């Protein structure tokens, strides 16, 4: 059994990593923790990139990927 990620899964991982590296900082985490806040602006950006609902069927507005791709993004 081959457990290696496919090229497409690696692309998803790299896109998610780039998004997180560019937006999630230690300062943001501390702010959200202190203020009991949720970064809604980042939630919208993640949705725009297709990360939310990545495993939902395309006919329902998702990307049509499976649970592994969802786990990669998470």
PDB file of N, CA, C and O in Angstrom, chain B, residues numbered from 101:
ATOM      1  N   UNK B 101       0.847  -1.179   0.000  1.00  0.00           N
ATOM      2  CA  UNK B 101       0.000   0.000   0.000  1.00  0.00           C
ATOM      3  C   UNK B 101       0.893   1.243   0.000  1.00  0.00           C
ATOM      4  O   UNK B 101       1.859   1.328   0.759  1.00  0.00           O
ATOM      5  N   UNK B 102       0.560   2.188  -0.847  1.00  0.00           N
ATOM      6  CA  UNK B 102       1.350   3.412  -0.984  1.00  0.00           C
ATOM      7  C   UNK B 102       0.697   4.532  -0.170  1.00  0.00           C
ATOM      8  O   UNK B 102      -0.450   4.907  -0.417  1.00  0.00           O
ATOM      9  N   UNK B 103       1.444   5.056   0.800  1.00  0.00           N
ATOM     10  CA  UNK B 103       0.919   6.117   1.655  1.00  0.00           C
ATOM     11  C   UNK B 103       1.453   7.496   1.279  1.00  0.00           C
ATOM     12  O   UNK B 103       1.226   8.473   1.993  1.00  0.00           O
ATOM     13  N   UNK B 104       2.154   7.568   0.170  1.00  0.00           N
ATOM     14  CA  UNK B 104       2.699   8.845  -0.276  1.00  0.00           C
ATOM     15  C   UNK B 104       1.586   9.744  -0.807  1.00  0.00           C
ATOM     16  O   UNK B 104       0.644   9.275  -1.446  1.00  0.00           O
ATOM     17  N   UNK B 105       1.708  11.035  -0.536  1.00  0.00           N
ATOM     18  CA  UNK B 105       0.732  11.980  -1.068  1.00  0.00           C
ATOM     19  C   UNK B 105       0.880  12.086  -2.581  1.00  0.00           C
ATOM     20  O   UNK B 105       1.983  11.999  -3.120  1.00  0.00           O
ATOM     21  N   UNK B 106      -0.245  12.273  -3.251  1.00  0.00           N
ATOM     22  CA  UNK B 106      -0.200  12.507  -4.694  1.00  0.00           C
ATOM     23  C   UNK B 106       0.310  13.928  -4.939  1.00  0.00           C
ATOM     24  O   UNK B 106       0.390  14.737  -4.014  1.00  0.00           O
ATOM     25  N   UNK B 107       0.649  14.217  -6.174  1.00  0.00           N
ATOM     26  CA  UNK B 107       1.095  15.573  -6.503  1.00  0.00           C
ATOM     27  C   UNK B 107       0.006  16.594  -6.192  1.00  0.00           C
ATOM     28  O   UNK B 107       0.299  17.688  -5.709  1.00  0.00           O
ATOM     29  N   UNK B 108      -1.241  16.243  -6.466  1.00  0.00           N
ATOM     30  CA  UNK B 108      -2.352  17.154  -6.187  1.00  0.00           C
ATOM     31  C   UNK B 108      -2.501  17.395  -4.679  1.00  0.00           C
ATOM     32  O   UNK B 108      -2.761  18.520  -4.253  1.00  0.00           O
ATOM     33  N   UNK B 109      -2.338  16.347  -3.880  1.00  0.00           N
ATOM     34  CA  UNK B 109      -2.410  16.495  -2.425  1.00  0.00           C
ATOM     35  C   UNK B 109      -1.248  17.341  -1.909  1.00  0.00           C
ATOM     36  O   UNK B 109      -1.413  18.127  -0.976  1.00  0.00           O
ATOM     37  N   UNK B 110      -0.089  17.179  -2.510  1.00  0.00           N
ATOM     38  CA  UNK B 110       1.058  18.013  -2.129  1.00  0.00           C
ATOM     39  C   UNK B 110       0.798  19.475  -2.472  1.00  0.00           C
ATOM     40  O   UNK B 110       1.181  20.370  -1.718  1.00  0.00           O
ATOM     41  N   UNK B 111       0.149  19.719  -3.606  1.00  0.00           N
ATOM     42  CA  UNK B 111      -0.209  21.094  -3.980  1.00  0.00           C
ATOM     43  C   UNK B 111      -1.180  21.697  -2.970  1.00  0.00           C
ATOM     44  O   UNK B 111      -1.043  22.860  -2.590  1.00  0.00           O
ATOM     45  N   UNK B 112      -2.158  20.908  -2.536  1.00  0.00           N
ATOM     46  CA  UNK B 112      -3.113  21.371  -1.524  1.00  0.00           C
ATOM     47  C   UNK B 112      -2.375  21.693  -0.230  1.00  0.00           C
ATOM     48  O   UNK B 112      -2.607  22.738   0.378  1.00  0.00           O
ATOM     49  N   UNK B 113      -1.491  20.798   0.189  1.00  0.00           N
ATOM     50  CA  UNK B 113      -0.705  21.016   1.412  1.00  0.00           C
ATOM     51  C   UNK B 113       0.124  22.286   1.302  1.00  0.00           C
ATOM     52  O   UNK B 113       0.166  23.082   2.240  1.00  0.00           O
ATOM     53  N   UNK B 114       0.777  22.480   0.178  1.00  0.00           N
ATOM     54  CA  UNK B 114       1.621  23.662   0.000  1.00  0.00           C
ATOM     55  C   UNK B 114       0.802  24.947  -0.006  1.00  0.00           C
ATOM     56  O   UNK B 114       1.234  25.964   0.537  1.00  0.00           O
ATOM     57  N   UNK B 115      -0.378  24.905  -0.617  1.00  0.00           N
ATOM     58  CA  UNK B 115      -1.249  26.088  -0.635  1.00  0.00           C
ATOM     59  C   UNK B 115      -1.740  26.415   0.772  1.00  0.00           C
ATOM     60  O   UNK B 115      -1.763  27.581   1.167  1.00  0.00           O
ATOM     61  N   UNK B 116      -2.131  25.397   1.526  1.00  0.00           N
ATOM     62  CA  UNK B 116      -2.591  25.617   2.902  1.00  0.00           C
ATOM     63  C   UNK B 116      -1.451  26.144   3.769  1.00  0.00           C
ATOM     64  O   UNK B 116      -1.653  27.036   4.592  1.00  0.00           O
ATOM     65  N   UNK B 117      -0.267  25.598   3.585  1.00  0.00           N
ATOM     66  CA  UNK B 117       0.892  26.052   4.359  1.00  0.00           C
ATOM     67  C   UNK B 117       1.222  27.503   4.032  1.00  0.00           C
ATOM     68  O   UNK B 117       1.498  28.293   4.935  1.00  0.00           O
ATOM     69  N   UNK B 118       1.197  27.857   2.763  1.00  0.00           N
ATOM     70  CA  UNK B 118       1.490  29.235   2.359  1.00  0.00           C
ATOM     71  C   UNK B 118       0.458  30.196   2.943  1.00  0.00           C
ATOM     72  O   UNK B 118       0.810  31.285   3.398  1.00  0.00           O
ATOM     73  N   UNK B 119      -0.808  29.800   2.932  1.00  0.00           N
ATOM     74  CA  UNK B 119      -1.858  30.632   3.514  1.00  0.00           C
ATOM     75  C   UNK B 119      -1.606  30.838   5.007  1.00  0.00           C
ATOM     76  O   UNK B 119      -1.662  31.965   5.500  1.00  0.00           O
ATOM     77  N   UNK B 120      -1.333  29.770   5.708  1.00  0.00           N
ATOM     78  CA  UNK B 120      -1.103  29.872   7.159  1.00  0.00           C
ATOM     79  C   UNK B 120       0.157  30.671   7.469  1.00  0.00           C
ATOM     80  O   UNK B 120       0.154  31.512   8.368  1.00  0.00           O
ATOM     81  N   UNK B 121       1.226  30.414   6.738  1.00  0.00           N
ATOM     82  CA  UNK B 121       2.472  31.153   6.970  1.00  0.00           C
ATOM     83  C   UNK B 121       2.291  32.640   6.720  1.00  0.00           C
ATOM     84  O   UNK B 121       2.931  33.464   7.374  1.00  0.00           O
ATOM     85  N   UNK B 122       1.431  32.985   5.785  1.00  0.00           N
ATOM     86  CA  UNK B 122       1.232  34.382   5.447  1.00  0.00           C
ATOM     87  C   UNK B 122       0.239  35.112   6.326  1.00  0.00           C
ATOM     88  O   UNK B 122       0.213  36.343   6.331  1.00  0.00           O
ATOM     89  N   UNK B 123      -0.586  34.380   7.076  1.00  0.00           N
ATOM     90  CA  UNK B 123      -1.653  35.033   7.827  1.00  0.00           C
ATOM     91  C   UNK B 123      -1.662  34.754   9.325  1.00  0.00           C
ATOM     92  O   UNK B 123      -2.048  35.626  10.104  1.00  0.00           O
ATOM     93  N   UNK B 124      -1.255  33.582   9.742  1.00  0.00           N
ATOM     94  CA  UNK B 124      -1.329  33.225  11.155  1.00  0.00           C
ATOM     95  C   UNK B 124       0.012  33.492  11.825  1.00  0.00           C
ATOM     96  O   UNK B 124       1.030  32.888  11.486  1.00  0.00           O
ATOM     97  N   UNK B 125      -0.013  34.396  12.767  1.00  0.00           N
ATOM     98  CA  UNK B 125       1.200  34.756  13.487  1.00  0.00           C
ATOM     99  C   UNK B 125       1.004  34.490  14.974  1.00  0.00           C
ATOM    100  O   UNK B 125      -0.115  34.287  15.447  1.00  0.00           O
ATOM    101  N   UNK B 126       2.103  34.496  15.687  1.00  0.00           N
ATOM    102  CA  UNK B 126       2.042  34.338  17.137  1.00  0.00           C
ATOM    103  C   UNK B 126       1.232  35.477  17.745  1.00  0.00           C
ATOM    104  O   UNK B 126       0.454  35.270  18.676  1.00  0.00           O
ATOM    105  N   UNK B 127       1.422  36.675  17.212  1.00  0.00           N
ATOM    106  CA  UNK B 127       0.701  37.842  17.725  1.00  0.00           C
ATOM    107  C   UNK B 127      -0.803  37.690  17.530  1.00  0.00           C
ATOM    108  O   UNK B 127      -1.585  38.030  18.417  1.00  0.00           O
ATOM    109  N   UNK B 128      -1.204  37.184  16.378  1.00  0.00           N
ATOM    110  CA  UNK B 128      -2.628  36.971  16.123  1.00  0.00           C
ATOM    111  C   UNK B 128      -3.193  35.945  17.100  1.00  0.00           C
ATOM    112  O   UNK B 128      -4.282  36.137  17.643  1.00  0.00           O
ATOM    113  N   UNK B 129      -2.467  34.872  17.323  1.00  0.00           N
ATOM    114  CA  UNK B 129      -2.925  33.840  18.256  1.00  0.00           C
ATOM    115  C   UNK B 129      -3.073  34.407  19.663  1.00  0.00           C
ATOM    116  O   UNK B 129      -4.058  34.131  20.348  1.00  0.00           O
ATOM    117  N   UNK B 130      -2.093  35.199  20.090  1.00  0.00           N
ATOM    118  CA  UNK B 130      -2.171  35.812  21.420  1.00  0.00           C
ATOM    119  C   UNK B 130      -3.344  36.778  21.511  1.00  0.00           C
ATOM    120  O   UNK B 130      -4.061  36.793  22.511  1.00  0.00           O
ATOM    121  N   UNK B 131      -3.540  37.578  20.478  1.00  0.00           N
ATOM    122  CA  UNK B 131      -4.657  38.523  20.459  1.00  0.00           C
ATOM    123  C   UNK B 131      -5.991  37.783  20.554  1.00  0.00           C
ATOM    124  O   UNK B 131      -6.850  38.141  21.360  1.00  0.00           O
ATOM    125  N   UNK B 132      -6.157  36.761  19.738  1.00  0.00           N
ATOM    126  CA  UNK B 132      -7.409  36.005  19.742  1.00  0.00           C
ATOM    127  C   UNK B 132      -7.641  35.326  21.087  1.00  0.00           C
ATOM    128  O   UNK B 132      -8.775  35.235  21.556  1.00  0.00           O
ATOM    129  N   UNK B 133      -6.574  34.858  21.696  1.00  0.00           N
ATOM    130  CA  UNK B 133      -6.691  34.214  23.000  1.00  0.00           C
ATOM    131  C   UNK B 133      -7.081  35.229  24.070  1.00  0.00           C
ATOM    132  O   UNK B 133      -7.994  34.990  24.860  1.00  0.00           O
ATOM    133  N   UNK B 134      -6.385  36.357  24.087  1.00  0.00           N
ATOM    134  CA  UNK B 134      -6.663  37.390  25.098  1.00  0.00           C
ATOM    135  C   UNK B 134      -8.065  37.977  24.954  1.00  0.00           C
ATOM    136  O   UNK B 134      -8.774  38.178  25.940  1.00  0.00           O
ATOM    137  N   UNK B 135      -8.445  38.245  23.726  1.00  0.00           N
ATOM    138  CA  UNK B 135      -9.723  38.917  23.462  1.00  0.00           C
ATOM    139  C   UNK B 135     -10.885  37.943  23.251  1.00  0.00           C
ATOM    140  O   UNK B 135     -12.023  38.355  23.027  1.00  0.00           O
ATOM    141  N   UNK B 136     -10.578  36.648  23.327  1.00  0.00           N
ATOM    142  CA  UNK B 136     -11.574  35.615  23.029  1.00  0.00           C
ATOM    143  C   UNK B 136     -12.244  35.917  21.689  1.00  0.00           C
ATOM    144  O   UNK B 136     -13.467  35.895  21.553  1.00  0.00           O
ATOM    145  N   UNK B 137     -11.395  36.196  20.717  1.00  0.00           N
ATOM    146  CA  UNK B 137     -11.846  36.614  19.389  1.00  0.00           C
ATOM    147  C   UNK B 137     -11.606  35.503  18.373  1.00  0.00           C
ATOM    148  O   UNK B 137     -10.839  34.569  18.605  1.00  0.00           O
ATOM    149  N   UNK B 138     -12.280  35.637  17.256  1.00  0.00           N
ATOM    150  CA  UNK B 138     -12.113  34.720  16.135  1.00  0.00           C
ATOM    151  C   UNK B 138     -11.782  35.553  14.907  1.00  0.00           C
ATOM    152  O   UNK B 138     -12.493  36.514  14.612  1.00  0.00           O
ATOM    153  N   UNK B 139     -10.713  35.209  14.179  1.00  0.00           N
ATOM    154  CA  UNK B 139     -10.316  36.020  13.021  1.00  0.00           C
ATOM    155  C   UNK B 139     -11.231  35.791  11.815  1.00  0.00           C
ATOM    156  O   UNK B 139     -10.879  35.062  10.887  1.00  0.00           O
ATOM    157  N   UNK B 140     -12.395  36.415  11.840  1.00  0.00           N
ATOM    158  CA  UNK B 140     -13.386  36.179  10.782  1.00  0.00           C
ATOM    159  C   UNK B 140     -12.874  36.561   9.401  1.00  0.00           C
ATOM    160  O   UNK B 140     -13.269  35.956   8.404  1.00  0.00           O
ATOM    161  N   UNK B 141     -11.999  37.560   9.331  1.00  0.00           N
ATOM    162  CA  UNK B 141     -11.470  37.954   8.024  1.00  0.00           C
ATOM    163  C   UNK B 141     -10.642  36.825   7.406  1.00  0.00           C
ATOM    164  O   UNK B 141     -10.631  36.659   6.186  1.00  0.00           O
ATOM    165  N   UNK B 142      -9.955  36.054   8.241  1.00  0.00           N
ATOM    166  CA  UNK B 142      -9.178  34.927   7.721  1.00  0.00           C
ATOM    167  C   UNK B 142     -10.089  33.763   7.350  1.00  0.00           C
ATOM    168  O   UNK B 142      -9.785  32.994   6.438  1.00  0.00           O
ATOM    169  N   UNK B 143     -11.180  33.641   8.043  1.00  0.00           N
ATOM    170  CA  UNK B 143     -12.161  32.604   7.719  1.00  0.00           C
ATOM    171  C   UNK B 143     -12.676  32.818   6.295  1.00  0.00           C
ATOM    172  O   UNK B 143     -12.788  31.872   5.515  1.00  0.00           O
ATOM    173  N   UNK B 144     -12.984  34.067   5.971  1.00  0.00           N
ATOM    174  CA  UNK B 144     -13.445  34.398   4.623  1.00  0.00           C
ATOM    175  C   UNK B 144     -12.387  34.151   3.567  1.00  0.00           C
ATOM    176  O   UNK B 144     -12.690  33.665   2.477  1.00  0.00           O
ATOM    177  N   UNK B 145     -11.140  34.486   3.889  1.00  0.00           N
ATOM    178  CA  UNK B 145     -10.050  34.252   2.932  1.00  0.00           C
ATOM    179  C   UNK B 145      -9.839  32.757   2.702  1.00  0.00           C
ATOM    180  O   UNK B 145      -9.588  32.325   1.577  1.00  0.00           O
ATOM    181  N   UNK B 146      -9.943  31.969   3.776  1.00  0.00           N
ATOM    182  CA  UNK B 146      -9.813  30.514   3.637  1.00  0.00           C
ATOM    183  C   UNK B 146     -10.938  29.960   2.768  1.00  0.00           C
ATOM    184  O   UNK B 146     -10.726  29.054   1.961  1.00  0.00           O
ATOM    185  N   UNK B 147     -12.125  30.510   2.942  1.00  0.00           N
ATOM    186  CA  UNK B 147     -13.260  30.084   2.113  1.00  0.00           C
ATOM    187  C   UNK B 147     -13.026  30.449   0.652  1.00  0.00           C
ATOM    188  O   UNK B 147     -13.308  29.654  -0.245  1.00  0.00           O
ATOM    189  N   UNK B 148     -12.512  31.648   0.416  1.00  0.00           N
ATOM    190  CA  UNK B 148     -12.237  32.082  -0.957  1.00  0.00           C
ATOM    191  C   UNK B 148     -11.236  31.162  -1.654  1.00  0.00           C
ATOM    192  O   UNK B 148     -11.305  30.967  -2.868  1.00  0.00           O
ATOM    193  N   UNK B 149     -10.314  30.602  -0.885  1.00  0.00           N
ATOM    194  CA  UNK B 149      -9.310  29.697  -1.448  1.00  0.00           C
ATOM    195  C   UNK B 149      -9.826  28.264  -1.584  1.00  0.00           C
ATOM    196  O   UNK B 149      -9.129  27.397  -2.112  1.00  0.00           O
ATOM    197  N   UNK B 150     -11.043  28.021  -1.107  1.00  0.00           N
ATOM    198  CA  UNK B 150     -11.627  26.693  -1.236  1.00  0.00           C
ATOM    199  C   UNK B 150     -11.265  25.732  -0.127  1.00  0.00           C
ATOM    200  O   UNK B 150     -11.510  24.531  -0.249  1.00  0.00           O
ATOM    201  N   UNK B 151     -10.684  26.235   0.959  1.00  0.00           N
ATOM    202  CA  UNK B 151     -10.273  25.351   2.048  1.00  0.00           C
ATOM    203  C   UNK B 151     -11.445  24.901   2.916  1.00  0.00           C
ATOM    204  O   UNK B 151     -11.402  23.819   3.501  1.00  0.00           O
ATOM    205  N   UNK B 152     -12.485  25.718   3.003  1.00  0.00           N
ATOM    206  CA  UNK B 152     -13.655  25.330   3.789  1.00  0.00           C
ATOM    207  C   UNK B 152     -14.565  24.502   2.897  1.00  0.00           C
ATOM    208  O   UNK B 152     -14.882  24.902   1.777  1.00  0.00           O
ATOM    209  N   UNK B 153     -14.973  23.377   3.384  1.00  0.00           N
ATOM    210  CA  UNK B 153     -15.820  22.512   2.566  1.00  0.00           C
ATOM    211  C   UNK B 153     -15.071  21.809   1.458  1.00  0.00           C
ATOM    212  O   UNK B 153     -15.661  21.418   0.451  1.00  0.00           O
ATOM    213  N   UNK B 154     -13.776  21.648   1.638  1.00  0.00           N
ATOM    214  CA  UNK B 154     -12.958  21.019   0.596  1.00  0.00           C
ATOM    215  C   UNK B 154     -13.454  19.602   0.291  1.00  0.00           C
ATOM    216  O   UNK B 154     -13.288  19.111  -0.826  1.00  0.00           O
ATOM    217  N   UNK B 155     -14.062  18.948   1.284  1.00  0.00           N
ATOM    218  CA  UNK B 155     -14.539  17.578   1.076  1.00  0.00           C
ATOM    219  C   UNK B 155     -16.022  17.506   0.716  1.00  0.00           C
ATOM    220  O   UNK B 155     -16.562  16.413   0.546  1.00  0.00           O
ATOM    221  N   UNK B 156     -16.685  18.658   0.597  1.00  0.00           N
ATOM    222  CA  UNK B 156     -18.093  18.648   0.180  1.00  0.00           C
ATOM    223  C   UNK B 156     -18.176  18.413  -1.329  1.00  0.00           C
ATOM    224  O   UNK B 156     -17.292  18.836  -2.074  1.00  0.00           O
ATOM    225  N   UNK B 157     -19.225  17.748  -1.772  1.00  0.00           N
ATOM    226  CA  UNK B 157     -19.396  17.528  -3.216  1.00  0.00           C
ATOM    227  C   UNK B 157     -19.489  18.855  -3.975  1.00  0.00           C
ATOM    228  O   UNK B 157     -19.982  19.852  -3.448  1.00  0.00           O
ATOM    229  N   UNK B 158     -19.020  18.849  -5.189  1.00  0.00           N
ATOM    230  CA  UNK B 158     -19.030  20.056  -6.019  1.00  0.00           C
ATOM    231  C   UNK B 158     -20.442  20.594  -6.234  1.00  0.00           C
ATOM    232  O   UNK B 158     -20.637  21.807  -6.305  1.00  0.00           O
ATOM    233  N   UNK B 159     -21.427  19.702  -6.339  1.00  0.00           N
ATOM    234  CA  UNK B 159     -22.798  20.173  -6.567  1.00  0.00           C
ATOM    235  C   UNK B 159     -23.359  20.954  -5.381  1.00  0.00           C
ATOM    236  O   UNK B 159     -24.395  21.609  -5.498  1.00  0.00           O
ATOM    237  N   UNK B 160     -22.670  20.882  -4.234  1.00  0.00           N
ATOM    238  CA  UNK B 160     -23.077  21.660  -3.059  1.00  0.00           C
ATOM    239  C   UNK B 160     -22.107  22.800  -2.779  1.00  0.00           C
ATOM    240  O   UNK B 160     -22.109  23.372  -1.689  1.00  0.00           O
ATOM    241  N   UNK B 161     -21.290  23.124  -3.752  1.00  0.00           N
ATOM    242  CA  UNK B 161     -20.366  24.245  -3.612  1.00  0.00           C
ATOM    243  C   UNK B 161     -19.008  23.896  -3.047  1.00  0.00           C
ATOM    244  O   UNK B 161     -18.190  24.785  -2.812  1.00  0.00           O
ATOM    245  N   UNK B 162     -18.751  22.614  -2.823  1.00  0.00           N
ATOM    246  CA  UNK B 162     -17.458  22.188  -2.297  1.00  0.00           C
ATOM    247  C   UNK B 162     -16.451  21.934  -3.407  1.00  0.00           C
ATOM    248  O   UNK B 162     -16.702  22.197  -4.583  1.00  0.00           O
ATOM    249  N   UNK B 163     -15.316  21.420  -2.997  1.00  0.00           N
ATOM    250  CA  UNK B 163     -14.252  21.119  -3.951  1.00  0.00           C
ATOM    251  C   UNK B 163     -14.300  19.678  -4.450  1.00  0.00           C
ATOM    252  O   UNK B 163     -13.671  19.342  -5.453  1.00  0.00           O
ATOM    253  N   UNK B 164     -15.052  18.826  -3.744  1.00  0.00           N
ATOM    254  CA  UNK B 164     -15.199  17.447  -4.187  1.00  0.00           C
ATOM    255  C   UNK B 164     -14.060  16.522  -3.799  1.00  0.00           C
ATOM    256  O   UNK B 164     -13.957  15.413  -4.323  1.00  0.00           O
ATOM    257  N   UNK B 165     -13.201  16.965  -2.885  1.00  0.00           N
ATOM    258  CA  UNK B 165     -12.110  16.109  -2.429  1.00  0.00           C
ATOM    259  C   UNK B 165     -12.597  15.215  -1.295  1.00  0.00           C
ATOM    260  O   UNK B 165     -13.751  15.305  -0.876  1.00  0.00           O
ATOM    261  N   UNK B 166     -11.721  14.360  -0.808  1.00  0.00           N
ATOM    262  CA  UNK B 166     -12.072  13.438   0.261  1.00  0.00           C
ATOM    263  C   UNK B 166     -11.637  13.940   1.631  1.00  0.00           C
ATOM    264  O   UNK B 166     -11.177  15.070   1.795  1.00  0.00           O
ATOM    265  N   UNK B 167     -11.801  13.057   2.598  1.00  0.00           N
ATOM    266  CA  UNK B 167     -11.467  13.414   3.973  1.00  0.00           C
ATOM    267  C   UNK B 167      -9.960  13.562   4.183  1.00  0.00           C
ATOM    268  O   UNK B 167      -9.537  14.317   5.058  1.00  0.00           O
ATOM    269  N   UNK B 168      -9.149  12.859   3.402  1.00  0.00           N
ATOM    270  CA  UNK B 168      -7.702  13.015   3.532  1.00  0.00           C
ATOM    271  C   UNK B 168      -7.286  14.433   3.154  1.00  0.00           C
ATOM    272  O   UNK B 168      -6.482  15.049   3.854  1.00  0.00           O
ATOM    273  N   UNK B 169      -7.819  14.947   2.070  1.00  0.00           N
ATOM    274  CA  UNK B 169      -7.497  16.318   1.667  1.00  0.00           C
ATOM    275  C   UNK B 169      -7.990  17.317   2.714  1.00  0.00           C
ATOM    276  O   UNK B 169      -7.334  18.326   2.974  1.00  0.00           O
ATOM    277  N   UNK B 170      -9.145  17.033   3.312  1.00  0.00           N
ATOM    278  CA  UNK B 170      -9.649  17.881   4.392  1.00  0.00           C
ATOM    279  C   UNK B 170      -8.682  17.858   5.575  1.00  0.00           C
ATOM    280  O   UNK B 170      -8.404  18.896   6.174  1.00  0.00           O
ATOM    281  N   UNK B 171      -8.174  16.680   5.907  1.00  0.00           N
ATOM    282  CA  UNK B 171      -7.216  16.556   7.006  1.00  0.00           C
ATOM    283  C   UNK B 171      -5.909  17.279   6.683  1.00  0.00           C
ATOM    284  O   UNK B 171      -5.297  17.873   7.570  1.00  0.00           O
ATOM    285  N   UNK B 172      -5.486  17.233   5.446  1.00  0.00           N
ATOM    286  CA  UNK B 172      -4.262  17.929   5.041  1.00  0.00           C
ATOM    287  C   UNK B 172      -4.411  19.423   5.276  1.00  0.00           C
ATOM    288  O   UNK B 172      -3.489  20.067   5.778  1.00  0.00           O
ATOM    289  N   UNK B 173      -5.558  19.980   4.920  1.00  0.00           N
ATOM    290  CA  UNK B 173      -5.799  21.414   5.108  1.00  0.00           C
ATOM    291  C   UNK B 173      -5.905  21.757   6.589  1.00  0.00           C
ATOM    292  O   UNK B 173      -5.411  22.793   7.033  1.00  0.00           O
ATOM    293  N   UNK B 174      -6.556  20.874   7.351  1.00  0.00           N
ATOM    294  CA  UNK B 174      -6.745  21.134   8.783  1.00  0.00           C
ATOM    295  C   UNK B 174      -5.420  21.132   9.497  1.00  0.00           C
ATOM    296  O   UNK B 174      -5.372  21.334  10.711  1.00  0.00           O
TER     297      UNK B 174
END
